[in-house]
Amino acid sequence: MSDETLRQAIRDAMERLVNGEPIRSDGKLTIKSLAEEAGVKRWVLTHKHTDLQEEFKARIETTGREPAVVVELRKQLKERDKTIAELRDEIRNLTNDRQQLERVINVLALEEQHGAVDKSKVVDIRRTPQSR
């Protein structure tokens, strides 16, 4: 690939990232993403074509916004984080319920062992409501 072809590929990648239309990268406005989008090693931008790196940084500053794809991904991440937090709360509550039921079962087993259970008040939880 000639030097001019390489520079054009980097500029094309720059355009896609700034417009929020990445093809090969995560769409973030970083040098790493620019290199991925252009299909080059990062050192090509940081050592060989530093002018293109600076051009990209300048374009980001003038744009001043994240691409739509990144904004959408951040929104999805926030929603998933909320769902995860809700599920963790539910797991915590279910674990507490299970532990409480284990304690009740242990107490009932001890009472039955010592003959302190009034069997007329014991409910068989193994039976389904239809079979009662």
Legacy VTK file of the C-alpha trace (Angstrom):
# vtk DataFile Version 3.0
C-alpha trace
ASCII
DATASET POLYDATA
POINTS 132 float
0.000 0.000 0.000
1.463 3.342 -1.020
1.903 6.100 1.488
-0.790 8.241 -0.119
-3.241 5.314 -0.234
-2.541 4.675 3.442
-3.121 8.322 4.320
-6.408 8.305 2.395
-7.522 5.139 4.203
-6.818 6.854 7.529
-8.729 9.980 6.464
-11.671 7.831 5.305
-11.655 6.051 8.668
-11.510 9.442 10.394
-14.585 10.558 8.466
-16.524 7.408 9.382
-15.684 7.746 13.071
-16.562 11.436 13.259
-19.859 10.749 11.452
-20.628 7.849 13.798
-20.552 5.209 11.055
-17.740 2.814 12.033
-17.188 -0.345 10.023
-14.257 -2.075 11.729
-13.997 -0.478 15.174
-16.049 0.221 18.302
-16.778 3.769 17.100
-15.028 5.546 19.946
-13.208 8.733 19.078
-9.758 7.449 20.035
-6.499 6.898 18.194
-6.822 3.180 18.890
-10.259 3.107 17.232
-9.001 5.203 14.340
-6.189 2.720 13.738
-8.629 -0.212 13.889
-11.045 1.567 11.569
-8.269 2.315 9.053
-6.879 -1.218 9.321
-3.420 -0.050 10.408
-1.243 -0.560 13.466
-1.538 2.176 16.063
2.149 3.067 15.729
1.454 4.191 12.154
-0.537 7.072 13.641
1.576 7.701 16.725
4.986 7.564 15.035
4.762 7.704 11.246
1.746 9.902 10.456
1.565 12.091 13.513
0.023 14.874 11.439
-3.033 12.680 10.824
-3.227 11.928 14.530
-3.275 15.672 15.240
-5.815 16.242 12.466
-8.070 13.621 14.049
-7.750 15.197 17.502
-8.592 18.608 16.022
-11.676 17.219 14.286
-12.845 15.640 17.537
-12.488 18.968 19.348
-14.465 20.820 16.680
-17.150 18.143 16.584
-17.437 18.077 20.371
-19.760 15.091 20.508
-19.697 11.337 20.601
-20.944 9.402 17.591
-24.560 8.243 17.730
-23.465 4.602 17.919
-21.431 5.289 21.080
-24.298 7.249 22.640
-26.674 4.353 21.908
-24.236 1.809 23.336
-23.833 3.887 26.507
-27.631 4.021 26.832
-27.884 0.244 26.436
-25.105 -0.248 28.977
-26.889 1.973 31.487
-30.134 0.005 31.003
-28.312 -3.298 31.430
-26.561 -2.039 34.564
-29.982 -1.123 35.983
-31.348 -4.576 35.126
-28.324 -6.250 36.709
-28.796 -4.204 39.901
-32.482 -5.178 40.024
-31.637 -8.856 39.517
-28.992 -8.709 42.245
-31.577 -7.231 44.625
-34.002 -9.998 43.713
-31.323 -12.643 44.291
-30.485 -11.069 47.662
-34.173 -11.101 48.667
-34.648 -14.695 47.509
-31.522 -15.759 49.390
-32.846 -14.105 52.545
-36.213 -15.838 52.075
-34.514 -19.194 51.569
-32.406 -18.734 54.696
-35.486 -17.784 56.714
-37.333 -20.869 55.462
-34.338 -23.058 56.325
-34.450 -21.711 59.891
-38.192 -22.392 60.117
-37.678 -25.937 58.850
-34.907 -26.509 61.400
-37.092 -25.231 64.253
-40.006 -27.393 63.147
-37.751 -30.436 62.839
-36.433 -29.878 66.366
-39.933 -29.372 67.734
-41.107 -32.565 66.033
-38.122 -34.421 67.439
-39.058 -33.333 70.947
-42.762 -33.932 70.446
-43.673 -30.263 70.759
-45.520 -30.010 67.433
-49.308 -29.851 67.290
-49.790 -32.008 64.187
-53.279 -30.622 63.594
-51.741 -27.233 62.720
-48.998 -28.557 60.428
-49.606 -27.964 56.725
-48.167 -30.358 54.176
-46.433 -28.002 51.749
-45.567 -30.863 49.421
-49.151 -31.243 48.273
-50.442 -29.053 45.484
-53.518 -26.880 46.158
-55.609 -29.147 43.876
-54.802 -32.289 45.909
-55.883 -30.800 49.272
LINES 1 133
132 0 1 2 3 4 5 6 7 8 9 10 11 12 13 14 15 16 17 18 19 20 21 22 23 24 25 26 27 28 29 30 31 32 33 34 35 36 37 38 39 40 41 42 43 44 45 46 47 48 49 50 51 52 53 54 55 56 57 58 59 60 61 62 63 64 65 66 67 68 69 70 71 72 73 74 75 76 77 78 79 80 81 82 83 84 85 86 87 88 89 90 91 92 93 94 95 96 97 98 99 100 101 102 103 104 105 106 107 108 109 110 111 112 113 114 115 116 117 118 119 120 121 122 123 124 125 126 127 128 129 130 131
